[in-house]
Amino acid sequence: MRTQPMLSQFMNSITIDNCHIHFNDNAYSILNSYLDAHDISSLFILADTNTHLHCLPKFIAQIETDIPIEIIEIETGEETKSIETCISVWNVLSELGADRKSLVINLGGGVVTDLGGFVACTYKRGIRYINVPTTLLAMVDASVGGKTGIDLGTLKNQIGIIRSGEMVLVDTSFLGTLPKNQMRSGLAEMLKHGLINDLDHWQQLSSLDQMASEDLDRLIRDSILIKSNIVAQDPFEAKERKYLNFGHTLGHATESFFLGKMDRNTLLHGEAIAIGLVMECFISHKLKCFPKGDCDAVKTTMQNHFGKVEISEEDRATIMELLKYDKKNTHGQVNFVLLESIGKPVVDCVVDNALILEAFAYYES
Ligand code: GLY
């Protein structure tokens, strides 16, 4: 997948219920009009070390306002997504006099948008926030849909609340500075959007290598549209929003496992989800008649983009243990999302351990 900067092109905004997503140059005009039209006492831009350096200068240059602006910087990386970081950001907000008319702008990847959203939603019982995602993963997933939160140790997103920000501003030119592994981490979520909702989207993404650069902007918008439509149907994840967890039951457990292992490289979120998608397609084939040809095509696509990670038998057992922390569990039971076919997910499926072990073997084969 290419990582060069993209042509900035006009893309129509997405507005569904209280979810407003604006793209590229148009996003900055909308932000400036918003700042002009609303009663905002102060602006706090939350960035991490990377986005402070690479994205903030461009972002600040586009803002036209007299509202006082403060920058808050946090460290990069998943380890930052903790209650300790929240406490320091709440302290800075408090010391700098943030009040209930303040606005937080989260400029960064999923760690910044999740944590910044959570900080804003809890500071003085909730102040407004805007997400400006700078990674592909945050653009197509984390920044959209109002999920905010932090990790509890190595357990991802165990603490948080769902409350949408004022808007999401997607400037795809930020992707020009993103390393290849971060790009493919976002691609995994886009592929998932195709698998759960749209055969055509899946097929276009599977052959992304042959695509001209401007196609990626359109595919990003298509993915965001799929996600926004699902969130609008079910903002608090009673049913349809669970579809977005396809690939995430085993994917999250695998991600948590690698996060907890100091002696090996951690997997990026999308890299772990790619493993989960292959395994959960296999389980879908066994339990829901998901066609074997599609299952093999998913495995080939994922292995082309992500390669294969060696997971030993001992590690498989530990990953299966971690399933007990999955957020979708109810009554002590692990609930999988599976597919009957591409675009046809089913929720709350119970899977026995023997089949999960078979799925590991399929992934490794
Ligand atoms: N990342 C899945 C969701 O937003 O529901």
Residues whose N, C-alpha, C, O or C-beta is under 5 A from the ligand:
A	BS01	LIG	V144 G145 K147 R241 L244
